[in-house]
Amino acid sequence: MEIFLNFWILPILFILHDFEEIICVPLWKRRHQQLLANMEKPFFGRVTNGQAFSVGVLEEMLILIVVSIICSLSHNYTLYLAFIIVYTFHFVMHYKMCFSIKSYVPGVVSATIQLPFMIWLITSYWTLSQASILNLIIYLVPAFFIVFINLLIMHKLMPVIQKKFLAYAK
């Protein structure tokens, strides 16, 4: 199992999870457009174009690559553990969306498949980091902040990117 305890497993798991979203979100949004039209904050934001959605995924992937590089160079297991926890916590959003509409939502299948592995990774990196709960919280707060703020920014930018892509395609 040591092969999975490297600083590159999180970007790999992220992209595997996001492939489900990249492939399914545009189709799912088209199929559920009536449901989404009645929502104040539609799932996966207002973007409907797969290419524009992929730009958001790419940007998130780049953040995880930078985190992996920093953790690899500094051997910072606690920082990596914080981002693993944040990534795992985002599965809750997929389940919440799924339960609220009582139907499949893109990302829930890969989240369900990855969840047991993520729990194992969290316990393994917790042991490797030897961090106290306070120390972990000190890392978790900025990790949550970075991911949450980034998600808000990307959900604002992706519709703009979508308009630019559609204008370019004309």
Number of C-alpha atoms within 10 A of each C-alpha: 4 6 6 11 13 14 22 16 14 24 20 14 17 20 16 15 20 21 17 16 24 21 14 15 23 19 16 15 22 11 11 11 14 10 12 17 12 9 10 7 10 14 17 16 16 17 23 19 20 16 17 22 25 17 17 19 19 14 14 18 18 13 15 23 17 12 21 23 14 15 19 15 10 10 14 16 19 24 24 27 27 23 23 23 18 18 20 20 14 14 17 13 14 20 18 13 16 16 12 9 10 10 9 14 21 26 23 21 15 18 24 14 11 18 14 11 14 19 14 12 20 19 13 14 21 19 12 14 17 12 15 11 10 9 12 17 14 14 17 21 12 14 22 18 12 13 18 14 12 16 17 11 12 20 17 14 16 22 18 14 19 20 14 12 14 13 9 8 7 5
